Amino acid sequence: MKYANEQAEAIVLSAILNGHNQYIDRLTDDDITVGSYRTILQACRKLYEAGQEVDIVTVGAELMNRKGYGPLLAQISSASFQGTHYDKYVDMLKSYTAKRKIYQGLHYIQEQLKLDNPADIKSNIIDYFSEIPLAGQAQDDSIKSVMLNTNEYLEYKYKHRNDTSNHTGIADLDKFTGGLHKGEVTIIAARPSVGKTALAVQIALQVAKKGKTVQIFSREMPQVQLGTRLIANLGKIDGQRMRTGHIRDEDWLGIVHAQGELSNLPLYINDESSTMPDIRAICAEKKRKGLDLVIIDYMQLIDPHKRSDTREREVAEISRAIKKLTLEFEIPIIALSQLNRSTANKRPTLDTLRESGAIEQDADNVILLHKPDENDVPNEDLSLYRTLKSAGRDYVEVIIGKQRNGPTGMFTMSYNPRYMEFIGIERGREST
């Protein structure tokens, strides 16, 4: 058989029969190509899962009614492999399994090409190859190993305690969260026109200006609209004038300057990918060259890979896929979400997330944006609220509704819709 090694399979089985039972958990039936060897592994696993001893005697008893297994067990068990690094052989088998599945995938691709819809073909192929397990050393999950890894982590955090490279550029937000963290999903949710896309774009811009690669997946608006928002934010150009075409002569210098600066940033905007397999494929390609942040705008506009009987289940599938993506590629992901319309004009909470169950569960952080009416503003902020309104700016509450590894709470910001820019507030005045 192509991509197989019978001797390596015998060596690993010998290790199991001679007391190295930990390899039972690492192996699947797919890793063993010789039929009789696979039967032995299955017998070992049955005993192991039942809490019984696994050795030549117990396995022989389990297979006593099968002709020829006695001599075969003796042959495998008596083989001498002194000083053998069994992990190496387990990794070899796992590697061969992956190669076989990839090789078989060539035939699978040919079969998929018989379908009519190219999108279905691409999605099915991505699913097939993404599920192929890759070889690697087994994780040491002992508490001793955990403590060693934890100590390394703490030492790293201590040495880099003043490092702001993972910060969002939103001072109050960074104070709450410590910035963006690998393997974490942050949800930004708000009702329409509150500024959730503007906040995400502002964060993307700040991260990219540090030389870090940012990938935006926009399902709500095309590339050129996001491009306009970026120019407005960076160049301090009135976004409304750009949208309506009433651009003044003096605006063009700022537009050209902003375009030049933006063109040199490691910032990518994709407005075509509609499913999580598509998004994953692009992230995998970018990750090979370096990828530091992914933004998805917004979750409810992603097409489900597989249709379900309820919208809640479809969103749950998307939510799990996003969480899986952030863990697989070890990057932070910001995903935007809608709020339920039934709670309009009320201060949002976690349960106001549309199709909230799975989103709330999978998210590490949930940020809720709210523009209160004057009647809902604290008395000490009424003067500030009115001052901002008279200047054409919004008073926005930023609510940290969930933070898996930190506190929840709230702070306020000023939002300038002309430049699509959020500005921090130091009680009574804006701070830049």
N, C-alpha and C positions, 0 to 999 in steps of 0.2 A: 504493500500500500504506500502511496505517495505521502511524504511527510509523516513518517511513523518510525519508531525504534523499538523493536521487540525486546532487545536486551535491557534498555532503560526501563521498560515496563516491568520486567522481571526483577530488576534491582529494587525498584520502589516497592513492589509486592513483598519482596524478601525483607525489606526494612519494616513493613507493617507487621509481618508474621513474627518478627524478632523484637517486638516491643515498641516500635516507633508508630504508635497508633494515631499520632497527631496528623499524619498525612492522609488519613481517611477523609477528614474534613476538607482537605484541599483538592481532592480528586473527584471528578465526576465520571460517569460511565463513558462520556465522550472522549476522555483522556486515555482510555485503554482501547486499543484496536484489536488485540487478540481475543477471540470470543471466550476461550477458557479462562484467560486472565481476568476478563471482565466479570465472569461468574464468581471467581474467587474474591474480587473486590466487593461485589454485591453481598457475598456471605460475610465478609469482614464488616461491612457497614451495618448489616442487620444485627450482628452481635454487639457491635460498638454502640449503636443507638439503643439497644436493650440493656446497656450497662454491664455486659458480660465481658469476660476476658477474651482477647483476640490473639490467638497463637495457632500454631500448626495443629494442636490437639483439638481445640474448640472449632476451628474452621473445618478440620477433617470430619468431625462429628456432624457438622452442619451439611457437609457435602457427601456423607457416607453413601447415600443412595444413588449417587452419580458415578458412573463407571469411569475409571481412569484418573480420578482426581487425587487419590491417595498418593500414587507415585509422583504426580505432577507437583503436589504440595511439598513433598519431601525434596524433590529436585530444586524447587525454588528456595525453600527455607534453608537448605544445607549449603547453598552457595555462599562463599566467603567473600565479603566485600569490606575488608578491614580498612578503616580510615576513609570510607566513602563519604563524600559530602552529598547526602541524599537530597538536600534542597536543590542542588544543581540539577539533579535528574528529574525532580518534580517540575521545576521550571522548564526543562527541556520538553517534557510531555505537554505542559500547558501551551508552550510555544508551537509545538506541532499541531495541537488542536486548533489554535487560531489560524495557522497556515492552511489547514485542511478546509476550514470553514470559508476562508477567503478564496481558496481555489474553487470550492463548490459554488461560491458566489458568482463566479464567471458564468456558470450555467444558469444561475438564478437571473442574472442580468439579461441573458438571451431570452428567457421565458417572459420576463417583464416587458421586453420590447414588443411583445405581441399585443399589449394593451394599447388603447387608442389615446388616452389622455396622458401627455408627457408629465403633467404635475403628479399624477398617481404613480407613474413609473419612478420618478425621482424620489418621491416620498417613501415608496416601498423599498427601494434600494438603500436609501439612507438608514431606514429602520433596520434592515437586515445587517448591514455592516456595523452599525452602532451597538448592536447587541453581541458582537463577537468579543469574548473575554480575552484580555491580554495577559501575557505571562508576567510574573513578578514574585518577589520574595513574600512569603507569608508574613503578615503583620504580627509582631510580638505584642500581645495584648496583656502581658503581665503588669501588675501594678508597679513593679520596679522600673520596667521600660517606660510606662506612662509617666512616672515621676521624673525620669531622666529627660524625656521629651518636654515635659512641663517646665523643668528648670531651664532648659535651653531657650524655651519660648519667653520665660520671664526675664532671663538675662538679655535677650534680644530687645524686648520691650523697654528694659531699663536703659540700655545703651542708646536707644533711639527715642527716648522719652520726649525730646524736643523736636523730633522729626514731624513736619507738617505736610509731607509729600502726599499723604492719603486724605488730606482735608478737602472739603467741598468748596471752600472759599466763603461759606456762610458762617460767620463767626459763632453765633449763638447755636446753630445746629451742630457745629464741630465741638462746641463745649459740652453739649448733651451726649453726643454719640462717639466722640473721638475720631470722627471722619468715616471714611468708607473702608470696610473690612472685607478681605477675601473670604469667599464662601458664604456671604450674607446677602439676602434679598431684602431690599428696602422698597416698600410700597409708598408712593405718594398719591394720595387720593383727595379729590375735591369735586365740587360741582362745576359745571361749565362756566368759563370766564373768570374763575377765581385765580388761575395762574399756575396750575400744576405743570403744564408743558413749559411755561416760561422758567419756572424754578429748575426743572430738569435740564433745560438748555443752558441756563446760567451755570449750573454745576458742571455740565459737560465742557463748557468753555473754560472754566477755571482749571479743571483737571488737565485738559489738553494743553493749556498754556504752560503747564509744568513739564511738558514733553511726554506725557503719558497718552497711550493710544485709547481712544474712546470710539465705540461703535454704537450708533443710534439706529434703532429700527422704528421707523415712523409708519404707523398704520392709519393715523388720523389726518395727516397733511403731507403733501408732496415735498420733495427736496427743496424746491425753490422757496416755499413758504417758511421752512425752517431756516433756510439761508438768509431770508429777510430778517427773521427774528435774531439771528446771530449778528448780523450787521447792525441792527438797531441797538442791541445790547452792548456790543463792543465799540461801535463808532458813535454812540449817543445820537443816533439819527431817528427822527420821529417815524415810528413804524406805520402809522396811519397814512402819512404822506407817501411813503413807499408803496403801500397797498393800493392807494387810489391813483398813483402816478403823479401827484402834485409835488414833485421833488423840486426844491429850490436850487438855484445855481450854486449857492454856498454849501448845499448838502453833498454835492458830488465829490468834493475833495475828501470829506469824511467817509463816504461810501467806498471810494477807491482805496483809501488808506486801510479801512477795515477789511476789504476784500483781500488786499495784499497780505495782511497779517494772518487772516483766516486760512488763506491758501497754503501757508507753511505749517499749519498745525496738524498733528496726527489724529484728525477727526474725520470719521466716516459716517455717511448718512445713507441708509437703505430704505426705500419706500416701496419695495416690491415683494420682499419675503413675507408670506402670509401665514405660514405654519411654523410650529416649533421645530420640526425636522429641518426646514429651510434655514431657520435662524441658527440652529445648532451647527449646520454645515458651514455657514459663513464664519461663525465664531471659531470653529476648528481650524479653518484656513487662516484666520487672523492670529490665532493663538500661536501658531508656528513662528510667526514673525514678532509677536508681542502684542498682548491685549490686556488692558488694565481696567476697563470699565465698560459695561454694556447698559444701555438704556432702551427700554421697550415702551412705546407710546402708542396705544395703551392696551392692557391685557384683554379687555373684552372685545377688541377688534381683531384679535388673532383667530384665524380659522382653526377649528378643532381638527386634529389629524384623523380622528374617527368620530363619526356622528354618534350622539348618545340620545337617550329618550328624554333627557332634561338638560336645560341650559346650565344648571348648577353643576352637573357631572362633567360637562364639556369644559367649563371654567376650572373645575377641580383638576382635570387632566392637564390643562395649560399651566396651572399654578404649580403642580408637581414637577412638570417638565422644566419650568424656570428654576425651581429649587435644585433639581438634579443638575442643571447646566452650571449653576454657580459653584457647586461642589466639584463637579467634574473638571472644570477649567480653573478652579481656584481664583475666581475673580468676583468682585462685587457687582451686583445687578440692581439697577433701579427700574422698577416697573410701575407705570402709572395705572390708576384704576378710577372708575367712576363710583359715585355714591348713589344710593337709592333716592329717587325723586320724592318719595313719600315723606322724607324728612327735610324738605326744603325750608330754608331760613332758620333752621335749628342748628345748634352747635353739634358737629358730627362726632360720632363715637365709632368704635370698632364694628358694631353691629349695623352701621349704616353703609358699610362697604357692599357694593352690589355683588350678589353671589358670594357673600362674605365668608362662609364657613371654611372652605379650603384655603382661601387667600390669607385669612387671619392665622390659620394654623401653620402654613408654610413660611410665612414672612418672618424675618428676624426683627425687622423694624417697620412700623407703620407711622407715616407722617400724614396728618390730616390738615388741610388748609381750609380756613373759614373766614369769610368777610361778614362780620356782624353788622346788624343795623345799629343805628345810634342808640336805641333803647337798650341794647345788650352790651354796650361798651362800659367797662368799669368807670366809676365816677372820676377817678384820678386820671383817666386817659381821655376824657371827653374833649378837653381843650385841644389835645394832640389830634384826635379824630377829626375835629372840625377844621383844624389848620390843614391837615392833609387833604381833606375833601375840597377845600377851597382852592388848593393848589393842583387839583386834578389827580390826586393820588389816593390809593386805597389803604385802609388800616386792615391788616391781615393777621389773624391768629394762626400760629404754627403749633399744632398740637402733636406731641409725641405720644401717640396712643398705645404703642407697644415698642418695647426695646428688650430683646431677649437677654442681653448682657449689660443692661444699664437702666437708669431711672426713666420714668415717664414724666411728663410735665408739659408746659406751654410757654411760649414766648411770642412776642409780637414783632411784625416787620411792616415796613412801608413798601407798597408795590406801585411802581411807576409804569402804567400801561403804555406810555409813549415809547419808552425804551425797553419794555418788557423786562424790567429790572427790579429785583428785590433788594431793599436796603435795610440794614439793621437799625434798631431804635434803642437809644440810650434814654430812658425815661424823660420824655419832654422834647427830644430832638432826634433827628436822623443821624446815623453814624456811617461813614463810608469805610 
